[in-house]
């Protein structure tokens, strides 16, 4: 994990949090083509459970701890996380949520 700072699109301040150290992902589009997706604070990860429920977390906050996937649910409320057992996951999708978050230097 590394400490990062991003802009707050709702105010003039910044948001600080711990992010994973992943630079880019190898993903497959809907047609099955392999692509590279650069990590950014606007990348979202949608996790689908066996029961059909879907949860969204920000990808740069996701970590795997033992048999549990953990990730941040909000940029504005620190500590609001989701913990998902790996054996309950049937599908993981990533997308650029289009939100105006950018890493600050």
Phi and psi in degrees as GROMACS dihedral restraints (atoms count N, CA, C in turn):
[ dihedral_restraints ]
;  ai    aj    ak    al  type     phi  dphi    fc
    3     4     5     6     1  -136.5    20    10
    4     5     6     7     1   151.3    20    10
    6     7     8     9     1   -83.0    20    10
    7     8     9    10     1   130.3    20    10
    9    10    11    12     1  -129.5    20    10
   10    11    12    13     1   164.7    20    10
   12    13    14    15     1  -133.9    20    10
   13    14    15    16     1   134.2    20    10
   15    16    17    18     1  -126.2    20    10
   16    17    18    19     1   162.3    20    10
   18    19    20    21     1   -71.5    20    10
   19    20    21    22     1   154.9    20    10
   21    22    23    24     1  -105.6    20    10
   22    23    24    25     1   106.6    20    10
   24    25    26    27     1   -66.8    20    10
   25    26    27    28     1   -12.3    20    10
   27    28    29    30     1   -90.8    20    10
   28    29    30    31     1   -22.3    20    10
   30    31    32    33     1  -139.3    20    10
   31    32    33    34     1  -173.8    20    10
   33    34    35    36     1   -92.0    20    10
   34    35    36    37     1     2.7    20    10
   36    37    38    39     1   -86.3    20    10
   37    38    39    40     1  -173.9    20    10
   39    40    41    42     1  -122.7    20    10
   40    41    42    43     1   162.1    20    10
   42    43    44    45     1  -119.0    20    10
   43    44    45    46     1   131.6    20    10
   45    46    47    48     1  -114.0    20    10
   46    47    48    49     1   140.1    20    10
   48    49    50    51     1  -163.4    20    10
   49    50    51    52     1   171.6    20    10
   51    52    53    54     1   -92.5    20    10
   52    53    54    55     1   131.9    20    10
   54    55    56    57     1  -123.3    20    10
   55    56    57    58     1   155.8    20    10
   57    58    59    60     1   -71.5    20    10
   58    59    60    61     1   168.8    20    10
   60    61    62    63     1  -100.0    20    10
   61    62    63    64     1    23.3    20    10
   63    64    65    66     1   -85.2    20    10
   64    65    66    67     1   129.1    20    10
   66    67    68    69     1   -88.1    20    10
   67    68    69    70     1   -41.9    20    10
   69    70    71    72     1  -153.8    20    10
   70    71    72    73     1   161.2    20    10
   72    73    74    75     1  -117.2    20    10
   73    74    75    76     1   148.7    20    10
   75    76    77    78     1   -96.2    20    10
   76    77    78    79     1   118.8    20    10
   78    79    80    81     1  -127.0    20    10
   79    80    81    82     1   168.0    20    10
   81    82    83    84     1  -120.9    20    10
   82    83    84    85     1   132.2    20    10
   84    85    86    87     1   -79.8    20    10
   85    86    87    88     1  -177.4    20    10
   87    88    89    90     1   -62.4    20    10
   88    89    90    91     1   -24.7    20    10
   90    91    92    93     1   -89.2    20    10
   91    92    93    94     1    -1.2    20    10
   93    94    95    96     1    89.4    20    10
   94    95    96    97     1     8.0    20    10
   96    97    98    99     1   -78.8    20    10
   97    98    99   100     1   136.0    20    10
   99   100   101   102     1   -80.9    20    10
  100   101   102   103     1   132.4    20    10
  102   103   104   105     1  -137.2    20    10
  103   104   105   106     1   163.2    20    10
  105   106   107   108     1  -102.9    20    10
  106   107   108   109     1   134.4    20    10
  108   109   110   111     1  -119.2    20    10
  109   110   111   112     1   116.2    20    10
  111   112   113   114     1   -70.5    20    10
  112   113   114   115     1   134.9    20    10
  114   115   116   117     1   -69.1    20    10
  115   116   117   118     1   141.7    20    10
  117   118   119   120     1  -154.7    20    10
  118   119   120   121     1   165.9    20    10
  120   121   122   123     1   -69.3    20    10
  121   122   123   124     1    -9.5    20    10
  123   124   125   126     1   -96.4    20    10
  124   125   126   127     1    -0.4    20    10
  126   127   128   129     1   -75.0    20    10
  127   128   129   130     1   126.7    20    10
  129   130   131   132     1  -111.4    20    10
  130   131   132   133     1   150.7    20    10
  132   133   134   135     1  -121.8    20    10
  133   134   135   136     1   122.1    20    10
  135   136   137   138     1  -103.6    20    10
  136   137   138   139     1   120.7    20    10
  138   139   140   141     1  -109.1    20    10
  139   140   141   142     1   126.6    20    10
  141   142   143   144     1  -106.5    20    10
  142   143   144   145     1   128.6    20    10
  144   145   146   147     1   -86.1    20    10
  145   146   147   148     1   167.1    20    10
  147   148   149   150     1   -57.9    20    10
  148   149   150   151     1   -34.1    20    10
  150   151   152   153     1   -81.6    20    10
  151   152   153   154     1     3.1    20    10
  153   154   155   156     1    94.1    20    10
  154   155   156   157     1   -12.4    20    10
  156   157   158   159     1   -66.9    20    10
  157   158   159   160     1   143.8    20    10
  159   160   161   162     1  -120.8    20    10
  160   161   162   163     1   138.1    20    10
  162   163   164   165     1  -126.4    20    10
  163   164   165   166     1   143.4    20    10
  165   166   167   168     1  -116.3    20    10
  166   167   168   169     1   132.9    20    10
  168   169   170   171     1  -133.3    20    10
  169   170   171   172     1   159.2    20    10
  171   172   173   174     1   -79.4    20    10
  172   173   174   175     1   126.3    20    10
  174   175   176   177     1   -57.6    20    10
  175   176   177   178     1   -40.4    20    10
  177   178   179   180     1   -70.9    20    10
  178   179   180   181     1    -3.5    20    10
  180   181   182   183     1  -103.4    20    10
  181   182   183   184     1    -3.6    20    10
  183   184   185   186     1   -78.0    20    10
  184   185   186   187     1   133.4    20    10
  186   187   188   189     1  -135.6    20    10
  187   188   189   190     1   155.5    20    10
  189   190   191   192     1  -108.1    20    10
  190   191   192   193     1   117.9    20    10
  192   193   194   195     1  -123.0    20    10
  193   194   195   196     1   112.6    20    10
  195   196   197   198     1    57.4    20    10
  196   197   198   199     1  -113.3    20    10
  198   199   200   201     1  -112.9    20    10
  199   200   201   202     1    25.9    20    10
  201   202   203   204     1  -128.4    20    10
  202   203   204   205     1   131.6    20    10
  204   205   206   207     1   -90.4    20    10
  205   206   207   208     1   127.2    20    10
  207   208   209   210     1  -123.4    20    10
  208   209   210   211     1   137.6    20    10
  210   211   212   213     1  -158.0    20    10
  211   212   213   214     1   156.0    20    10
  213   214   215   216     1   -78.4    20    10
  214   215   216   217     1   135.5    20    10
  216   217   218   219     1   -95.7    20    10
  217   218   219   220     1   -16.6    20    10
  219   220   221   222     1  -143.7    20    10
  220   221   222   223     1   146.7    20    10
  222   223   224   225     1   -87.9    20    10
  223   224   225   226     1   -23.3    20    10
  225   226   227   228     1   -95.5    20    10
  226   227   228   229     1   -26.9    20    10
  228   229   230   231     1  -112.3    20    10
  229   230   231   232     1    99.4    20    10
  231   232   233   234     1   -66.1    20    10
  232   233   234   235     1   142.5    20    10
  234   235   236   237     1    89.0    20    10
  235   236   237   238     1    -5.7    20    10
  237   238   239   240     1   -83.1    20    10
  238   239   240   241     1    96.5    20    10
  240   241   242   243     1  -120.4    20    10
  241   242   243   244     1   163.3    20    10
  243   244   245   246     1  -118.3    20    10
  244   245   246   247     1   136.4    20    10
  246   247   248   249     1  -118.8    20    10
  247   248   249   250     1   121.3    20    10
  249   250   251   252     1  -125.4    20    10
  250   251   252   253     1   119.3    20    10
  252   253   254   255     1   -63.1    20    10
  253   254   255   256     1   134.0    20    10
  255   256   257   258     1   -60.5    20    10
  256   257   258   259     1   -33.8    20    10
  258   259   260   261     1   -74.5    20    10
  259   260   261   262     1    -5.4    20    10
  261   262   263   264     1   -98.4    20    10
  262   263   264   265     1    -2.8    20    10
  264   265   266   267     1   -90.7    20    10
  265   266   267   268     1   130.2    20    10
  267   268   269   270     1  -109.1    20    10
  268   269   270   271     1   -22.4    20    10
  270   271   272   273     1  -155.9    20    10
  271   272   273   274     1   143.2    20    10
  273   274   275   276     1  -127.3    20    10
  274   275   276   277     1   128.6    20    10
  276   277   278   279     1  -124.7    20    10
  277   278   279   280     1   144.1    20    10
  279   280   281   282     1  -122.0    20    10
  280   281   282   283     1   148.1    20    10
  282   283   284   285     1  -155.8    20    10
  283   284   285   286     1   155.9    20    10
  285   286   287   288     1   -82.1    20    10
  286   287   288   289     1   113.9    20    10
  288   289   290   291     1   -69.8    20    10
  289   290   291   292     1    -8.3    20    10
  291   292   293   294     1    75.7    20    10
  292   293   294   295     1     7.8    20    10
  294   295   296   297     1   -75.3    20    10
  295   296   297   298     1   155.1    20    10
  297   298   299   300     1   -86.6    20    10
  298   299   300   301     1    40.7    20    10
  300   301   302   303     1   -89.9    20    10
  301   302   303   304     1   136.4    20    10
  303   304   305   306     1  -140.0    20    10
  304   305   306   307     1   141.7    20    10
  306   307   308   309     1   -67.6    20    10
  307   308   309   310     1   142.0    20    10
  309   310   311   312     1  -102.2    20    10
  310   311   312   313     1   147.1    20    10
